[in-house]
């Protein structure tokens, strides 16, 4: 399904004005974006063994898609992966978007099934293609927006030995749509990084910082790390040492042990910070913990 989404562009960057991400909204940042996953109607799994409702027998007779999804979810919780996947595949073949998303995650991560990025891509594509206009804030919206994010990450690097090639322009479209229409924090982080690095289009550090700020305010720790480093070092933004150290510390506390790049950034900033910056950063962190985060 081709979907043309026109979102307003109104980015007043104002060179002389100090950066203030708290006044930024997605409406101010979102360019017009055309979301058309397969313009020629070509699916990357067109010739593969994609599950089809006409050849898949239901796990039990006369199950609806919702019932099959619930059955699959219960089976997975009980540790019966084979039955769970079978039920989810039946629900997914009947168009159940959360079943499609769950199978996408399972195949992407190799969780209970053999890892298959192309099959994962196809499940995420089905969700995005059929539900791009899902109203933000509904129970299904986060699964739809995450499907766009997953597609964006696949388009960034491509899928080896498949028809899904690296396409940074398409990746930016996916992230832009999820970031602006759904307000997805992960999409806002990825979009900020793309603007920061000039991947898939124009390089714009201040616009990058605004997208990162939106994501950071929602608790996206990777965005907090990148934004924190920019603010602490004064890169493309007026330097705010204490604010930068705050974001870096919050990011470090949320990061996994494997994400050493975040730990290294925070450690370096802490060593360079003055006593006043450390004290002020601590005040900011305490305010955040008390509920001072802003959307």
N, C-alpha and C positions, 0 to 999 in steps of 0.2 A: 504494500500500500504506500503510495507516495503521499507525503504530507508536507504542505508548504506552511511554515510557521513564520509569521512576520512579527517581530518583537521590536519595540521602539529603541532607537539609539539616541541617547542624550548624555554624552560623557563630557561634562565640563571640567577639564583637568586644571585649568588655571595655573599657569606656571609659578606665579608668585605666592599662591596659597599653600600653607603647610598641609601636609598629608593628614587627612582625618578620615580613616576608613569607617568610622562609626556613622558618618552621614551618607554612606553609600548604600544604594539599593540595587537589586538585580535589574530593575527597570532602567536604571541609568546606564547599566553596563552592557546590556544585551543587544548585539547587532542582529540584523535580519539573518535568519538561518533557514536553509532549505534542507529538510530531513527526507532523504530519498535513498533508502538503504540499497535497493537493487533496481536502478532505473529501467533496466531492460527485463525485469522479471526473472532474473537469474538467481537461484539459491546456490550457495557453495556446496550444498549436499544434494543437489538435484539428482545425481546419479548414484547416491549412496544408499545405505540401508536405513534411512530415516523411518521411524515408526509411523505407520499410517493406520487410521481408524478402520479401514476396510479389511486389513489383514491382521489386526491385533484383536485377540479375543479378550473380553473383560475378565478380571480376576474372579469375579463372581457374576452370576447372571443379572442383567438389568440394572447394573450400577450406573448412577448418574456421574457426571464428571466430578461434582462436589463430593459425592460419597466415595468415589475412587480415590480422590485426593486425601480425604480423611483416613481411609483405610491404609493408604500408603504411608502417611505420616505416622500413624499408630504402629505400623509394622517396623518402620525405621527406629522408632523409639524403643520398641521391644527387641531390637537387634536382629530382626529378620530382614536383612538388606535385599535379598532376592525378591521376596514378595513385595517389599516396599517399592522397589524400583519398578516392578511390573505394574503395580497399581498406579504409580505416578505417571508412567508412560501412557497408560490408558487415559488418565485424566488429561495429560498434556496433549494427546492426539485429538481429544475432544475440545481443545482450546482453553483449558484451565490455565490462566497465566501464572499463578503461583506454583503450580506443578511444573510448568515449563521452566520457571526461574530456578526452582530447587534442583531440577535435573541439570540445568546449566551449571549451577554451582558444583554439583557433585562431579560432573565430567571435567570441569575446569580444575578441580582440586584433586581428582582421583580419589574421592571420598566414597568408598564402598563399591566403586566401579573402576574400570581401567581408564586412566586419564586420557581424554580425547578432546583437545581444544577445538577442533572443528565442529564436533557435535555440540559442545558447549556454546560455541558461537551461534550455531543454528537455533538452539533453544532461546538464547537471549534475543536473537533477531526476531523470532516469532512473537515474543512478548512486546518488543519495541514497535514492530510493524503493525500489530493489531491494537495496541493500547496507548499509542503516543499521546492521544488527547485525553487520557485519564485525568480527572480533576485532581489537582494537587491537594494533599491532605486526606485523601481517602485511604482506606486500609491497603489497597492495591498499589497506590501511587509510589511507595518506596521501592517496591519490586520492579515497577516499570522504569523508574529513574535509574535504579542500579543496573538494569539491563542496558540502558544507554551508556552508562559508565563502563561496563564490561566490554561493550562493543568498541568504545573509544580506545580502551587499552589494547584490544586486539588490532585495531587499525593503526595504532602507533607503531607497532613492531611487525605486524603481519603474523601469519601462522605458517611455520615451515612446511614445505612440501604440500601446499594447498593453494586454492584459488584466492585465498584471502591474503592479499599483499599489503605491505606497509603503505599506508596512505595517510600522512599527517593532516592533510586538509580535511579528510573525512573524519578523522579522530577529533579534530577541533570542532567540527559540526556536532558530533555526538555529545561532547562535553558541554558545548555551548547550550544545547537544547536542555540537557538535564540540569545545568547550572542555573539557567534563566527561567525556564518554565516550572521546574519542580523545586528549584532552590536547593539542589542536592549538594551537600558540603564536599563530598569526594570529587564530584565533577568540578566544583568551583576551585578546588585545590589543583586538579590536573590542568584546568584551563589557565589558572594563574601561572603554573610552571611553563606552559606552552608560550604564553605571552612573555614571560621572563626570558626564556631561551630563544624566542623567535621561531619555534617549531610550528610548521604548518601555516605560516603566515607572518604578519608583521610582528616585530619585537617592540614591546611597549611595557617598560618596567613599572610605570605608575599604574597603568591599568592592571598589570599583574598583581601589584600590591593590593589593589582594591578587591580583586577576586579572592586573594589570599586572606584578606581581612574578613570578608564575609564568611569564609570557611572556618577561619580561626575562631571567630565569635561563636560558632556552633560547636566548637570542641574538636575540630578536625586537627589532630596533633601534628601531622606532617606540614599542613599549612602554617600552623603555629611556629614550627621550627624554621621554615623558610622565611616567613615574615619577620620572626624574631631576629634572625641573622641580618636581614636587610636593615631593620631599625637599629640594631646594636652597632653595626658597622657604618651606618649612614650611606648605604648603597642605593642610589636612585631616590632616596628619601631623606628628609632632614633627620639627623641622628637623634634617637631617643633611647639612650642606653638602658635606663631602668625598664622601660616598656619592652624593649627587645629582650632583656634578660628574663623578664616575666614570661613572655611567650616561649622562650627556649626552655625554661625550667618546667613549664606545664607540659611541653612536648616531650621532654626527657622522661618525665614521670609516666607518660602514657605509652611511650614507645616500647617495642619488644627488645629483648637483649640483642637480637640480630641487627637492629637498626643503629649501628654504631655511629653513623654519620650524624645522627641527632645528638647522641651523647657527646661526641667530639665537639660539636658546635657549642653546646651548652657549657662544657668544661672550659673551652677556650675563652668564651665570653665572661664566665665567672672569674677567671684568673685576671682578665683585663679590666674588669669593672672596678670602679671606685667604691669605697665604703658607703658613700651616700647612694650610689646607684643600687648596690645590693640591698640596702635598707628599704629604699623606695620600691624596688622590685618585690620584696617580701610583702610590703603593704598591698601592692597590686594583687599579688597572689591570694592573700587572705580575703580581699574583697571579692575576687573571682570565686573562691570556695564558698563564700557566704551567699552566692547567687548573683554576683554582679555582672555575669556574662551578658552580652547584648547581641540580639539577632540583627 
